[in-house]
Amino acid sequence: MDSQKEALQRIITTLANKNDEIQNFIDTLNQTLKGVQENSSNILSELDEEFDSLYSILDEVKESMINTIKQEQGRKSQELQSQLSQCNNALENSEELLEFATRSLDIKEPEEFSKAARQIKDRVTMASAFRLSLKPKVSDNMTHLMVDFSQERQILQTLKFLPVPRAPEIDPGECLVADNTVTVAWKMPEEDNKIDHFILEYRKTNFDGLPRVKDERCWEIIDNIKGTEYTLSGLKFDSKYMNFRVRACNKAVAGEYSDPVTLETKALNFSLDNSSSHLNLRVEDTCVEWDPTGGKGQDSKIKGKENKGRSGTPSPKRTSVGSRPPAVRGSRDRFTGESYTVLGDTAIESGQHYWEVKAQKDCKSYSVGVAYKTLGKFDQLGKTNTSWCIHVNNWLQNTFAAKHNNKVKALDVTVPEKIGVFCDFDGGQLSFYDANSKQLLYSFKTKFTQPVLPGFMVWCGGLSLNTGMQVPSAVRTLQKSENGMTGSASSLNNITQ
């Protein structure tokens, strides 16, 4: 009995679910039917508007042609009326002269006859009848204003619904990814002179191949593209790939999307590691600022070894460092003493990478470079053999120098507004550039034996970073010439601080 009830209950549940499915399908059908009716009404309204517009154009053309015919009729009529009036006047004068000449034949007196004959001769000489052209100035032919609409009639008879454009084809071979810009090129599978514009859509992704439905970003849309290529510039390459698709549109409808294409847009992305930065630094993801109040309230004292040696970096009032807060992203100790340092949170273990750094205008001192993870918490960038940097000092006197292993090489170049950092881990090269002009500032040549982290030192000022950048094309082309330059880590070994 119980088993039968359970079986019946399952049947009831199945029937109820099926009824819900059917009801939902009925609702869908009703909604679709309503949509067909509404859309058909809209299309009929648009069709009426298009034909009304066509009728209006035809009426305008007809009115213009009628005016042209009437103007030609008026011109010819005026010419003929003028000529007719002249002929009537000439005929009237000629008839009067004829009557006078006929009467003169009856004159008997020779002298009077001779006088009348002279008058008749003079009047005949001056008579307008003998100066008239007896040919119409214009003809009655109006055939030059005849029309033949057979061709237009055939065109009108071919009116039909506007076809949906076919899907374009993106050509990966013509697409270009360089300098944080992406140029996408496409073509139509066949010529279509009805195409009005294209719509390009793109989105960032970390997955290679076809776009995935789950966990994907929304498509970004660029509308009203008139050509068959488009360049996206100023991008941050914070994802490994970008998906692209395009569709063609005529003035009435948009076609299907092209097959999506995935282009690689991989670049180094990192943030600043706040968990191990000096307490006098206020750190956000890509910004760091000097904060002289950062260590106040700490009770512990600086150990004696923190004061050993003198630093090339000016020392403001030192900050006591107490028990450090628990690490968020790193496991190393905080930098302390005069090492006003913060490292990036992403290690570089291979490949070529590039990022840019911009200092605040009033920044007194800062360094930009890379360091091994083993950089000590009291160590300053460039003061050990585990770090490489260029250093800018705007305090008391202005200096610009490359530093490594406690050796300094002065740089006889202007400090740029932004510094570009190029790290070729496998090639053992660390180069610094003017980020705007791509002028080479200095290159280190070495052999990296450990992963390196981007490193930054700031005193009295701040730095902002720009990551997610490709190695610029200009930098790539300069690599061979860089290899021939004398600036290297080995050259610093012969220069004392």
C-alpha positions in Angstrom: 0.0 0.0 0.0 2.8 2.5 1.0 4.8 1.6 -2.1 1.8 2.2 -4.3 1.2 5.6 -2.6 4.8 6.6 -3.2 4.6 5.5 -6.8 1.3 7.4 -7.2 2.9 10.5 -5.5 5.8 10.3 -8.0 3.3 10.2 -10.9 1.4 13.1 -9.4 4.6 15.1 -9.1 5.6 14.2 -12.6 2.2 15.2 -14.0 2.3 18.5 -12.0 5.7 19.3 -13.4 4.6 18.5 -16.9 1.5 20.6 -16.5 3.8 23.5 -15.4 6.0 23.0 -18.4 3.0 23.0 -20.7 1.5 26.1 -19.1 4.9 27.8 -19.3 5.1 26.8 -23.0 1.5 28.1 -23.6 2.5 31.4 -22.0 5.5 31.5 -24.2 3.4 30.8 -27.3 0.9 33.5 -26.3 3.7 36.0 -25.8 5.2 35.0 -29.1 1.9 35.4 -30.8 1.4 38.8 -29.2 5.0 39.7 -30.4 4.2 38.6 -34.0 1.1 40.8 -34.0 2.8 43.8 -32.6 5.9 43.4 -34.8 3.7 42.9 -37.9 1.8 46.1 -37.0 5.1 48.0 -36.6 6.4 46.6 -39.9 3.2 47.5 -41.7 3.4 51.0 -40.3 7.0 51.4 -41.4 6.0 50.0 -44.9 3.3 52.7 -45.1 5.8 55.3 -44.2 8.3 54.1 -46.8 5.7 54.1 -49.6 4.3 57.5 -48.5 7.8 58.8 -48.7 8.2 57.2 -52.2 4.8 58.7 -53.3 5.9 62.1 -52.0 9.1 61.9 -54.0 7.1 60.9 -57.1 4.7 63.8 -56.6 7.6 66.2 -56.2 9.2 64.9 -59.5 5.9 65.1 -61.3 5.3 68.7 -60.1 8.7 69.7 -61.2 8.2 68.1 -64.7 4.8 69.8 -65.0 6.3 73.1 -64.2 9.0 72.5 -66.9 6.4 71.7 -69.5 4.3 74.8 -68.6 7.4 77.0 -68.8 8.3 75.7 -72.2 4.7 76.1 -73.4 4.6 79.7 -72.1 8.0 80.6 -73.7 6.9 79.2 -77.1 3.5 80.8 -76.9 5.0 84.1 -76.1 7.3 83.9 -79.1 4.5 83.0 -81.5 2.1 85.6 -80.1 4.8 88.3 -80.6 5.5 87.1 -84.1 1.7 86.9 -84.9 1.2 90.4 -83.6 3.9 91.7 -85.9 2.5 89.9 -88.9 -1.0 91.3 -88.3 0.3 94.8 -88.0 2.4 94.3 -91.2 -0.6 92.9 -93.1 -2.9 95.8 -92.0 -0.3 98.3 -93.2 0.2 96.4 -96.5 -3.5 96.3 -97.2 -3.9 100.0 -96.6 -0.9 100.7 -98.9 -2.4 98.4 -101.6 -5.7 100.2 -101.4 -4.0 103.6 -101.7 -1.9 102.4 -104.7 -5.1 101.1 -106.4 -6.8 104.4 -106.0 -3.8 106.2 -107.3 -4.2 104.5 -110.7 -7.3 106.6 -111.2 -5.5 110.0 -110.8 -5.6 112.0 -114.2 -3.3 114.9 -113.3 0.3 114.0 -114.2 1.8 116.0 -111.4 -0.5 114.7 -108.8 -0.1 111.2 -110.0 3.7 111.6 -109.9 3.5 112.8 -106.3 1.3 109.8 -105.3 3.6 107.4 -107.0 6.6 108.7 -105.1 4.7 108.4 -101.8 3.7 104.8 -102.7 7.3 104.0 -103.5 8.6 105.5 -100.3 6.0 103.6 -98.2 6.7 100.4 -100.0 10.4 100.8 -99.3 9.7 101.3 -95.6 6.9 98.8 -95.3 7.3 96.2 -92.5 5.7 93.5 -94.6 8.9 93.3 -96.7 11.1 93.0 -93.6 9.2 90.2 -91.9 10.5 86.6 -91.6 7.7 84.4 -92.7 9.0 81.5 -90.8 7.9 80.6 -87.2 10.5 81.4 -84.6 9.7 78.3 -82.6 8.1 75.0 -83.6 5.2 73.3 -82.0 7.4 70.2 -81.2 7.3 69.3 -77.5 8.9 65.8 -77.8 12.0 66.9 -76.0 9.9 66.9 -72.8 8.5 63.4 -73.3 9.3 60.9 -70.6 10.0 57.2 -70.6 9.7 55.6 -67.2 10.0 52.0 -68.3 13.4 51.6 -66.5 12.1 53.2 -63.4 8.9 51.1 -63.6 11.0 48.0 -63.7 13.0 49.1 -60.7 9.8 49.8 -58.8 8.5 46.4 -59.8 11.6 44.8 -58.2 10.9 46.4 -54.8 11.3 43.8 -52.1 12.1 43.4 -48.5 15.6 44.4 -47.5 17.7 41.3 -47.1 19.5 40.6 -43.8 23.2 41.2 -44.2 25.5 38.2 -44.0 27.9 37.7 -41.2 31.3 39.4 -41.8 34.5 37.4 -41.5 37.2 38.6 -39.2 40.7 38.1 -40.7 43.1 37.2 -37.9 46.1 37.7 -40.2 45.2 41.3 -40.6 44.5 41.9 -36.9 47.3 43.6 -35.0 48.1 43.7 -31.2 50.8 46.2 -30.4 51.5 49.0 -27.9 48.3 48.4 -26.0 46.2 48.9 -29.0 44.3 46.3 -31.0 43.3 46.7 -34.7 40.6 44.3 -35.8 40.0 43.8 -39.6 37.2 42.0 -41.3 35.6 41.5 -44.7 32.2 40.6 -46.1 31.9 37.1 -47.7 30.4 38.8 -50.8 29.9 42.4 -51.9 26.9 44.1 -50.4 26.3 47.7 -51.4 23.4 47.9 -48.9 25.7 47.8 -45.9 25.4 51.1 -44.0 27.8 50.4 -41.0 29.3 47.8 -38.8 29.0 47.1 -35.0 32.1 45.7 -33.3 31.9 44.0 -29.9 34.7 42.9 -27.6 35.4 41.7 -24.1 38.3 40.7 -22.0 38.8 37.1 -20.9 41.4 34.8 -19.5 40.4 31.9 -21.6 41.8 31.0 -25.0 39.6 29.8 -27.9 35.9 30.4 -28.3 34.0 32.7 -25.8 32.6 30.9 -22.8 29.1 31.7 -21.4 29.9 31.2 -17.8 31.9 33.8 -15.8 32.4 36.0 -18.8 32.4 39.8 -18.9 29.7 41.7 -20.8 30.4 42.7 -24.4 31.6 46.2 -25.0 29.9 47.8 -28.1 31.3 50.2 -30.7 28.6 51.2 -33.1 28.5 53.0 -36.5 31.8 51.9 -37.9 31.9 52.9 -41.6 35.0 51.0 -42.6 36.1 47.3 -42.4 38.6 47.8 -39.6 38.8 49.5 -36.2 41.6 50.3 -33.7 41.0 50.2 -30.0 43.7 52.3 -28.3 44.7 53.1 -24.7 43.8 49.6 -23.5 45.1 48.1 -20.2 45.9 44.5 -20.9 44.8 43.1 -17.6 43.5 39.9 -19.2 45.3 37.3 -21.2 43.0 37.5 -24.2 40.2 39.5 -25.8 37.2 38.2 -27.8 36.0 40.1 -30.8 33.0 39.8 -33.0 31.4 42.0 -35.6 28.0 42.3 -37.4 27.0 44.2 -40.5 23.9 46.5 -40.6 21.9 48.1 -43.4 19.4 50.9 -42.7 16.8 48.5 -41.6 18.3 45.5 -39.9 21.5 44.1 -38.3 22.9 40.8 -39.5 24.3 37.8 -37.7 27.6 38.1 -35.7 30.8 36.9 -37.2 32.5 33.9 -35.8 34.3 35.3 -32.7 38.1 35.7 -32.8 40.3 35.5 -29.7 43.5 37.6 -29.7 46.2 37.4 -27.0 46.6 40.5 -24.9 48.8 39.2 -22.1 51.0 41.7 -20.1 52.4 42.0 -16.7 49.9 43.1 -14.1 50.9 43.7 -10.5 49.9 45.8 -7.5 52.0 47.2 -4.7 52.4 44.8 -1.7 51.1 46.8 1.2 51.8 44.0 3.6 55.5 44.4 3.6 55.9 48.1 2.7 57.6 50.6 5.0 55.2 52.0 7.6 56.0 55.5 6.4 54.4 54.7 3.0 50.7 54.9 2.3 50.1 52.2 -0.3 47.2 51.5 -2.7 47.1 49.1 -5.6 49.2 51.3 -8.0 50.0 54.3 -5.9 52.4 55.0 -3.1 52.9 58.2 -1.1 55.2 59.2 1.7 53.4 59.4 5.1 55.6 60.9 7.9 53.0 59.9 10.5 52.8 56.3 9.5 54.8 54.9 12.5 53.6 57.1 15.3 52.0 55.2 18.2 54.4 52.3 18.0 56.1 51.4 21.2 59.0 49.3 20.1 62.4 50.7 19.4 64.7 50.6 16.4 67.4 48.1 16.9 71.0 49.3 16.7 71.7 47.5 13.5 69.1 49.6 11.7 71.3 52.6 12.2 74.5 51.1 10.8 76.0 52.9 7.8 74.9 56.0 6.1 72.4 56.1 3.3 72.4 58.0 0.1 68.7 58.8 0.8 68.1 61.8 3.1 66.7 60.8 6.6 63.8 62.7 8.0 62.6 62.0 11.5 62.8 58.2 11.9 59.8 56.2 12.6 59.8 53.6 15.3 58.5 50.3 14.1 56.6 48.0 16.5 54.9 44.7 16.0 54.0 44.6 12.4 50.4 43.7 11.3 49.7 40.3 9.9 50.8 40.0 6.3 48.0 40.2 3.7 49.7 39.1 0.5 53.3 38.5 1.5 55.2 36.5 4.1 58.3 38.8 4.4 59.0 41.3 7.1 58.1 45.0 6.6 60.8 47.3 5.3 62.0 49.5 8.1 64.7 52.0 9.1 65.7 54.2 6.1 64.5 51.6 3.5 61.4 53.5 2.5 60.6 50.7 0.1 57.6 48.8 -1.3 57.7 45.9 -3.7 55.3 44.6 -6.3 53.2 41.6 -5.4 54.0 39.6 -8.6 57.3 38.0 -9.2 59.0 37.9 -12.6 60.4 34.5 -13.4 60.7 34.6 -17.2 59.9 36.6 -20.3 60.0 40.3 -21.2 57.9 42.8 -19.3 57.3 46.6 -19.2 55.7 49.1 -16.8 55.7 52.8 -16.3 56.2 55.0 -13.2 55.3 58.7 -12.7 56.5 60.7 -9.7 54.7 63.6 -8.1 56.2 67.0 -9.1 57.3 67.8 -5.5 58.8 64.3 -4.8 62.1 64.8 -3.0 63.6 61.4 -3.6 62.6 58.2 -5.3 64.0 55.0 -6.8 62.6 52.7 -9.5 63.9 49.2 -10.2 63.7 45.5 -9.4 64.9 43.3 -6.5 65.2 39.7 -5.4 62.7 38.5 -2.9 65.6 38.2 -0.5 66.1 42.0 -0.2 66.6 42.7 3.5 64.1 44.8 5.4 66.8 47.4 6.1 68.2 47.4 2.6 67.7 50.2 0.2 67.3 49.7 -3.5 70.6 49.7 -5.3 72.6 49.4 -2.1 73.0 45.6 -2.4 73.8 43.1 -5.0 70.2 41.9 -4.9 68.6 45.1 -6.4 69.0 47.3 -9.4 67.5 50.8 -9.8 67.8 54.3 -11.0 67.5 57.0 -8.3 66.3 60.6 -8.5 67.2 63.0 -5.7 65.7 66.5 -5.7 66.7 67.4 -2.1 69.5 70.0 -1.6 71.0 69.1 -5.0 69.6 67.4 -8.0 71.1 64.0 -8.9 70.0 61.3 -11.3 71.9 58.0 -11.1 71.9 54.2 -11.7 72.6 52.1 -8.6 73.5 48.5 -8.0 75.6 46.8 -5.3 76.3 50.1 -3.5 77.8 51.5 -6.7 76.5 54.6 -8.4 76.7 55.9 -12.0 75.6 59.4 -12.6 73.3 59.8 -15.6 73.8 62.8 -17.8 70.2 63.0 -19.1 67.1 64.9 -18.1 64.8 63.2 -15.6 61.7 62.4 -17.7 58.1 63.0 -16.6 57.5 59.2 -16.7 60.0 56.4 -16.5 59.4 53.2 -18.5 61.0 50.0 -17.0 61.8 47.1 -19.3 62.8 43.8 -17.8 64.1 40.9 -19.9 64.5 38.2 -17.3 65.8 35.5 -19.6 68.1 37.9 -21.4 69.4 39.4 -18.2 68.6 43.0 -19.1 67.0 45.8 -17.1 66.5 49.0 -19.0 65.0 52.4 -18.2 63.4 54.7 -20.8 61.7 58.1 -21.1 58.2 56.7 -21.3 57.1 59.4 -23.7 60.0 59.6 -26.2 61.3 56.1 -25.6 64.8 57.5 -25.2 67.0 55.0 -23.4 68.2 56.3 -20.0 70.3 53.3 -18.8 70.6 49.6 -19.1 71.9 47.0 -16.6 73.3 43.7 -18.0 73.3 40.8 -15.5 72.2 37.3 -15.0 69.1 37.0 -12.8 69.5 33.9 -10.6 66.2 34.4 -8.7 62.8 35.7 -9.5 62.7 39.5 -9.3 60.0 41.9 -8.0 59.4 45.4 -9.1 60.7 47.7 -6.4 60.1 51.4 -5.5 61.5 53.8 -2.9 59.8 57.0 -2.0 60.6 59.9 0.4 58.6 63.0 0.6 56.3 62.6 -2.4 54.6 59.8 -4.2 54.6 57.5 -7.3 51.9 56.1 -9.5 52.2 53.0 -11.6 50.9 52.0 -15.0 50.8 48.2 -15.4 49.1 45.8 -17.8 51.3 47.2 -20.6 52.9 45.4 -23.6 56.5 46.0 -24.3 56.3 49.0 -26.7 57.4 48.4 -30.3 59.9 51.2 -30.0 61.5 49.5 -27.1 61.7 46.2 -28.9 63.5 47.8 -31.8 66.0 49.3 -29.5 67.1 46.1 -27.9 69.9 45.4 -30.3 71.3 48.9 -30.0 71.0 48.6 -26.2 73.2 45.6 -26.2 76.0 47.7 -27.7 75.9 50.4 -25.1 78.4 50.6 -22.3 76.0 51.2 -19.4 75.8 47.9 -17.5 76.1 46.4 -14.0 79.7 45.6 -14.6 80.5 49.3 -15.2 79.2 50.2 -11.8 81.7 47.9 -10.1 84.5 50.3 -10.8 82.7 53.4 -9.5 82.6 54.1 -5.8 79.7 55.8 -4.2 
